[in-house]
């Protein structure tokens, strides 16, 4: 969907190129972990019998997905985080990992590794939390069984996308489909509108709620970066980016 190799560096940052995976240990290990979990889940399959019918799924996805009855009603709160490392298919995994590869290194460079990890996980957790909140409204129809599960790193990824849009709004990426250049700020706005529209028309309600939750919480944290000072007290204090972003 987007090509990091074709990223354009803003004119005021020519002497400070975009960070690479070699400079982004957290992004690198998140990529490894997501891929490893997906492969393990392909091998370790179990048969599940639910109200919606019988189906086969990965054992990690079964015990780690986010669903409202178990995560919220039974206080299995670890599901707010474990669901972020599970994916429903290779395309789902590939799109999220591509976004992590493209946008993650810049966010890790800005936050620092420790704060970046917490930022990433909190954006994903708030995506699931917003799904749970909206389940009380007509926007989401949480169903029993696999249809009521939330999996994927999309909430975390939307937090990264919004973060880069705030820190470097003029940065451009080249889309693969359609083949065109677009600023990260416009790309974030497009995906936000698509997710909001999907939620309103009852298309992928849980997933779109997670997108919006991750994006909104990412926005809040980037605008209030001191809220993560407790993660790494020795790290330099960050100022929130202005309307024009910061020098990247």
Number of C-alpha atoms within 10 A of each C-alpha: 13 20 16 17 9 12 18 17 18 16 11 10 12 12 9 11 12 18 16 16 15 9 15 19 14 19 27 17 12 18 18 12 14 19 19 14 16 20 13 13 20 15 11 12 15 15 12 15 11 11 9 12 10 12 12 12 18 22 18 20 26 20 12 23 27 31 27 24 14 14 19 15 10 9 11 15 14 13 22 24 21 21 25 27 24 28 24 15 11 12 10 15 20 13 16 22 22 17 20 24 21 23 25 29 27 26 27 23 16 18 23 17 20 14 20 23 17 14 27 27 21 21 33 32 27 26 32 32 21 19 26 22 12 18 17 11 9 10 18 24 16 20 13 15 17 20 12 17 19 27 26 24 33 29 33 28 29 32 35 31 27 28 30 27 24 24 25 24 22 20 19 22 22 20 17 11 8 9 11 11 17 16 17 24 20 14 19 22 14 12 18 19 13 15 20 18 14 18 20 15 11 15 15 14 24 28 24 27 28 30 30 28 25 34 28 20 24 29 22 16 18 26 18 14 18 15 12 19 15 10 15 14 10 8 14 11 13 16 12 16 18 11 10 12 16 16 13 21
